[in-house]
Amino acid sequence: MISAQQFTPDLAGRHAVRLEMKRPDAARGHVDGGWWPRSAEPEAEFSELCAALEPWIGVASRVSYHLGTWGVASRRIEVNHRVVRLEGFLTMDPHTVVVIGSDSRRVTLLMVPAATAAEVSRAQLRAAAATDPTANVEELRQGSHHG
């Protein structure tokens, strides 16, 4: 069982994934953690995210994202020799990404835009990984949570 909030592996020499997750014993809330991608390139960013999330969800099978937030993406990518479906929706919160893995395990992540200043991004990641189960995405982004 993973107990650390932060998990940033070196994925075969690539840069570390900027990801903070709630502790496994934390109460469920609107999000399970936060992610700060380095670009708006969905295929590259989602590939690294799926690999980094394996301890939480197993092998990823699907990534759902807001169509207006990300650039053009193919419908499928390969992560560790497995196919992951990419599904864009206009109805999702533009600041979240949902990743579904083995046995339908899923995580909803606050997605901090790549161009966000480092200090603000780190604060939002910490807020998303806090144990406060009531903070919604907008409250996490604005720093008005109580965790």
Beta strands, then each sheet from edge to edge (+ up, - down):
strand 1: 19-21
strand 2: 33-35
strand 3: 62-66
strand 4: 76-79
strand 5: 82-89
strand 6: 96-100
strand 7: 106-111
sheet 1: 1+ 2- 7- 6+ 3- 5- 4+
end
